[in-house]
């Protein structure tokens, strides 16, 4: 396969996954903002969301203060924001258009219809009318895209590069989410606190779990009250949690093996080493060394892995 074709497939999937991840975070933040809380706490939530995507400098250059409605608009429909939902879906559609002949008709039509429909929805004000329903639609279109891809694409290199993009993006996003959200509550991480704080903590950790569709999974696995260390374990180390770091790295490694010409490349070795640390890691060891330091290092290694994949298989990043 031509490296340019592989590059378009890889980034088509990454941008679709990024749009879904942004919708997940926005929906949870929006729902949480409706709960009784101080203005400072609400603002901290929106600031944290911008921090996850490293968009705080770009946002503050355009807006004087952090306000929920402005952050929502910035993250959904601002075309000057490269990580907004509309920018991601446009980039996904353009990458799909560039390799139209490699995709099945169903995959192309799903991507194209998503782009046409989001423009119509934004034009008639459906986002402003019901933000939660709009964000659910974005998530649904991403689910549909993955399902159509798995159900209609030939199981060859094209599919493997698409799945590489999906799971590399997912690993990056989950690590950012856990880092920012846990950092926001690190002062109360193991403290009992007041009843009011415990009530807020329940909604805080529940919101984190819901943002990765993990609330029901947590209840099934742990059958206990929501504890931060177990939330961290679920989202980092559990291989059976679909959006965990471990599950994402399993897919990255498996698909790297499938596209690799050299069976013993340095890129594969580094991906395998990162996966093995998640496979044999323990959450008490992670917390003892510092969750923020652990996740910062993980993000650096995932970003380096993305650059290596680009250099070895795709169009090298500038």
C-alpha positions as CSV (number, residue, x, y, z in Angstrom):
1,X,0.0,0.0,0.0
2,X,1.2,3.5,-0.8
3,X,2.3,5.4,2.3
4,X,0.1,8.4,1.3
5,X,-3.0,6.1,1.1
6,X,-2.2,4.6,4.5
7,X,-1.7,8.1,5.9
8,X,-5.2,9.3,4.7
9,X,-6.8,6.1,6.2
10,X,-5.0,6.5,9.5
11,X,-6.0,10.2,9.9
12,X,-9.5,9.7,8.7
13,X,-10.0,7.3,11.6
14,X,-8.1,9.4,14.1
15,X,-10.2,12.5,13.4
16,X,-13.5,10.5,13.6
17,X,-12.4,9.1,17.0
18,X,-11.3,12.6,18.1
19,X,-14.7,14.0,17.3
20,X,-16.4,11.3,19.4
21,X,-14.0,11.8,22.3
22,X,-14.7,15.6,22.2
23,X,-18.4,15.0,22.2
24,X,-18.1,12.6,25.2
25,X,-16.2,15.1,27.3
26,X,-18.5,18.0,26.3
27,X,-21.6,16.0,27.1
28,X,-20.4,15.0,30.6
29,X,-19.2,18.5,31.4
30,X,-22.5,19.9,30.2
31,X,-24.5,17.5,32.4
32,X,-22.2,18.2,35.4
33,X,-22.6,21.9,35.0
34,X,-26.4,21.5,35.6
35,X,-25.7,20.2,39.1
36,X,-25.7,22.6,42.1
37,X,-22.2,23.9,42.4
38,X,-20.3,27.1,42.9
39,X,-19.3,29.3,39.9
40,X,-15.6,28.6,40.6
41,X,-16.1,24.9,40.5
42,X,-18.1,25.1,37.2
43,X,-15.4,27.3,35.7
44,X,-12.7,24.8,36.8
45,X,-14.6,22.0,35.0
46,X,-14.6,24.0,31.7
47,X,-11.0,25.0,32.2
48,X,-10.0,21.3,32.7
49,X,-11.8,20.4,29.5
50,X,-9.8,22.9,27.5
51,X,-6.7,21.7,29.3
52,X,-7.3,18.1,28.2
53,X,-7.1,19.1,24.5
54,X,-4.3,21.7,25.1
55,X,-6.6,24.4,23.8
56,X,-6.6,26.9,26.7
57,X,-4.1,29.3,25.0
58,X,-6.2,29.3,21.7
59,X,-9.4,29.8,23.6
60,X,-8.1,32.7,25.8
61,X,-6.8,34.4,22.8
62,X,-10.3,34.7,21.5
63,X,-12.3,35.0,24.7
64,X,-11.8,37.1,27.9
65,X,-13.3,34.6,30.3
66,X,-14.1,31.0,30.5
67,X,-17.9,30.5,30.2
68,X,-19.6,27.2,29.6
69,X,-21.6,28.3,26.6
70,X,-18.6,29.9,24.9
71,X,-16.5,26.8,25.6
72,X,-19.2,24.5,24.1
73,X,-19.4,26.7,20.9
74,X,-15.6,26.8,20.7
75,X,-15.3,23.0,20.9
76,X,-18.2,22.2,18.6
77,X,-18.5,24.7,15.8
78,X,-15.4,27.0,15.8
79,X,-13.6,26.3,12.5
80,X,-10.5,28.1,13.8
81,X,-10.1,25.4,16.4
82,X,-8.5,22.4,14.7
83,X,-9.9,20.0,17.4
84,X,-13.5,21.2,17.3
85,X,-16.0,18.6,16.3
86,X,-16.8,20.4,13.0
87,X,-13.1,20.7,12.2
88,X,-12.5,17.0,13.0
89,X,-15.4,15.7,10.9
90,X,-14.3,17.9,8.0
91,X,-10.8,16.6,8.2
92,X,-12.1,13.0,8.4
93,X,-14.3,13.5,5.3
94,X,-11.4,15.1,3.3
95,X,-9.1,12.2,4.1
96,X,-11.8,9.8,3.1
97,X,-12.4,11.6,-0.2
98,X,-8.7,11.4,-1.0
99,X,-8.8,7.6,-0.8
100,X,-12.4,7.1,-2.1
101,X,-11.3,4.2,-4.2
102,X,-9.9,2.3,-1.3
103,X,-13.0,2.5,0.8
104,X,-16.2,0.6,0.4
105,X,-19.3,2.6,-0.8
106,X,-20.8,2.2,2.7
107,X,-17.8,3.6,4.5
108,X,-17.5,6.6,2.1
109,X,-21.2,7.3,2.3
110,X,-21.2,7.2,6.1
111,X,-18.3,9.7,6.3
112,X,-19.8,12.0,3.6
113,X,-23.3,11.9,5.1
114,X,-22.0,12.7,8.6
115,X,-20.3,15.9,7.2
116,X,-23.4,17.0,5.2
117,X,-25.7,16.3,8.2
118,X,-23.6,18.2,10.8
119,X,-23.6,21.2,8.5
120,X,-27.3,21.1,8.2
121,X,-27.8,20.6,12.0
122,X,-25.5,23.6,12.9
123,X,-27.2,25.8,10.3
124,X,-30.7,25.2,11.7
125,X,-29.5,25.6,15.3
126,X,-30.0,22.0,16.6
127,X,-26.9,22.2,18.7
128,X,-28.2,25.3,20.6
129,X,-31.6,23.8,20.9
130,X,-30.5,20.5,22.6
131,X,-26.7,20.2,23.2
132,X,-27.0,16.7,24.7
133,X,-29.0,15.3,21.8
134,X,-26.5,16.8,19.3
135,X,-23.5,15.3,21.1
136,X,-25.2,11.9,21.3
137,X,-25.6,12.1,17.5
138,X,-21.9,12.8,17.1
139,X,-21.1,9.7,19.2
140,X,-23.6,7.6,17.2
141,X,-22.0,8.6,13.9
142,X,-18.6,7.5,15.2
143,X,-20.0,4.2,16.3
144,X,-21.7,3.8,12.9
145,X,-18.4,4.6,11.1
146,X,-16.5,1.9,13.1
147,X,-19.3,-0.6,12.6
148,X,-19.6,-0.1,8.9
149,X,-15.8,-0.2,8.5
150,X,-15.6,-3.6,10.3
151,X,-18.7,-4.9,8.5
152,X,-17.7,-4.1,5.0
153,X,-14.0,-3.5,4.6
154,X,-11.7,-6.3,3.4
155,X,-9.4,-7.4,6.3
156,X,-6.2,-6.1,4.8
157,X,-3.7,-3.3,5.4
158,X,-6.3,-0.6,4.8
159,X,-8.4,-1.8,7.7
160,X,-5.3,-2.3,9.9
161,X,-4.1,1.3,9.4
162,X,-7.6,2.6,10.1
163,X,-7.7,0.7,13.4
164,X,-4.2,1.9,14.3
165,X,-5.5,5.5,14.0
166,X,-8.6,4.7,16.1
167,X,-6.8,3.2,19.1
168,X,-3.8,5.5,19.1
169,X,-6.2,8.4,19.4
170,X,-8.2,6.6,22.0
171,X,-5.2,5.9,24.2
172,X,-4.1,9.5,24.0
173,X,-7.5,10.9,24.9
174,X,-8.2,8.5,27.8
175,X,-4.8,9.3,29.3
176,X,-5.5,13.1,29.0
177,X,-8.9,12.7,30.6
178,X,-7.7,10.6,33.5
179,X,-4.8,13.0,34.1
180,X,-6.8,16.2,34.1
181,X,-9.8,14.9,36.0
182,X,-7.8,13.1,38.8
183,X,-5.5,16.2,39.1
184,X,-8.6,18.3,39.8
185,X,-9.5,16.1,42.8
186,X,-6.0,15.1,44.0
187,X,-6.4,17.0,47.3
188,X,-9.3,14.7,48.3
189,X,-8.0,11.6,46.6
190,X,-7.8,9.4,49.7
191,X,-9.5,11.7,52.2
192,X,-13.0,11.1,53.7
193,X,-14.1,14.7,53.5
194,X,-17.5,16.0,54.4
195,X,-20.8,14.5,53.3
196,X,-21.2,17.3,50.8
197,X,-17.7,16.6,49.4
198,X,-18.5,12.9,49.2
199,X,-21.7,13.6,47.3
200,X,-19.8,15.8,44.9
201,X,-17.1,13.2,44.5
202,X,-19.7,10.6,43.6
203,X,-20.9,12.8,40.7
204,X,-17.3,13.7,39.8
205,X,-16.1,10.1,39.4
206,X,-19.4,9.0,37.9
207,X,-19.0,11.7,35.2
208,X,-15.5,10.4,34.4
209,X,-16.8,6.9,34.0
210,X,-19.8,8.0,31.9
211,X,-17.5,10.0,29.6
212,X,-15.9,6.7,28.6
213,X,-19.1,4.5,28.8
214,X,-17.6,2.9,31.9
215,X,-20.2,3.5,34.6
216,X,-22.1,0.2,34.1
217,X,-18.8,-1.7,33.5
218,X,-17.5,-0.4,36.9
219,X,-20.6,-1.6,38.7
220,X,-20.3,-5.0,37.0
221,X,-16.5,-5.4,37.7
222,X,-16.2,-4.0,41.2
223,X,-19.8,-4.2,42.7
224,X,-18.9,-1.5,45.2
225,X,-19.1,2.3,45.7
226,X,-17.1,4.3,43.3
227,X,-13.5,4.7,44.6
228,X,-10.9,6.9,42.7
229,X,-8.2,4.2,42.8
230,X,-10.5,1.7,41.2
231,X,-11.6,4.2,38.6
232,X,-7.9,4.7,37.8
233,X,-7.4,0.9,37.6
234,X,-10.3,0.5,35.3
235,X,-9.3,3.2,32.9
236,X,-5.6,2.4,32.8
237,X,-4.9,-1.3,33.5
238,X,-8.0,-3.3,32.7
239,X,-7.7,-5.1,29.3
240,X,-11.4,-5.8,29.2
241,X,-12.5,-2.2,29.4
242,X,-12.8,-1.1,25.8
243,X,-11.5,2.5,26.2
244,X,-8.8,1.7,28.8
245,X,-5.1,2.4,28.0
246,X,-4.3,-1.3,28.2
247,X,-7.1,-2.3,25.7
248,X,-6.1,0.5,23.3
249,X,-2.4,-0.5,23.4
250,X,-3.4,-4.1,22.8
251,X,-5.1,-3.0,19.5
252,X,-2.2,-0.8,18.5
253,X,0.4,-3.6,19.0
254,X,-1.8,-6.2,17.2
255,X,-2.4,-3.9,14.2
256,X,1.3,-2.9,14.1
257,X,2.2,-6.5,13.7
258,X,-0.3,-6.9,10.8
259,X,1.1,-3.9,8.8
260,X,4.8,-4.5,9.6
261,X,7.1,-5.6,6.9
262,X,10.1,-6.0,9.3
263,X,8.9,-8.2,12.1
264,X,11.4,-6.8,14.6
265,X,11.2,-3.0,14.1
266,X,12.0,-0.5,16.8
267,X,8.5,0.9,16.6
268,X,7.0,-2.5,17.4
269,X,9.5,-3.0,20.2
270,X,8.5,0.3,21.9
271,X,4.8,-0.4,21.4
272,X,5.2,-3.9,22.9
273,X,7.2,-2.5,25.8
274,X,4.6,0.1,26.6
275,X,1.8,-2.6,26.4
276,X,3.7,-5.0,28.7
277,X,4.1,-2.3,31.4
278,X,0.3,-1.9,31.3
279,X,-0.2,-5.7,31.2
280,X,1.9,-6.4,34.3
281,X,1.4,-3.1,36.1
282,X,-0.4,-2.7,39.4
283,X,-2.5,0.4,40.3
284,X,-0.9,0.7,43.8
285,X,2.5,1.0,42.1
286,X,1.2,3.6,39.7
287,X,-0.3,5.7,42.5
288,X,2.8,5.3,44.6
289,X,5.0,6.8,41.9
290,X,2.5,9.5,41.1
291,X,-0.4,9.3,38.7
292,X,0.3,12.6,37.0
293,X,4.0,11.7,36.3
294,X,2.9,8.3,35.1
295,X,0.3,9.7,32.6
296,X,2.6,12.5,31.4
297,X,5.3,9.9,30.6
298,X,2.6,7.7,28.9
299,X,1.4,10.6,26.7
300,X,5.0,11.4,25.7
301,X,5.6,7.8,24.7
302,X,2.3,7.5,22.8
303,X,3.1,10.7,20.9
304,X,6.5,9.4,20.1
305,X,4.9,6.1,18.9
306,X,2.6,8.1,16.6
307,X,5.6,9.9,15.1
308,X,7.4,6.7,14.6
309,X,4.4,5.1,12.9
310,X,4.2,8.2,10.6
311,X,7.9,7.9,9.8
312,X,7.9,4.1,9.2
313,X,4.6,3.6,7.4
314,X,2.9,6.9,6.6
315,X,3.7,10.4,5.2
316,X,6.3,11.7,7.7
317,X,5.0,14.5,9.9
318,X,6.6,17.9,9.3
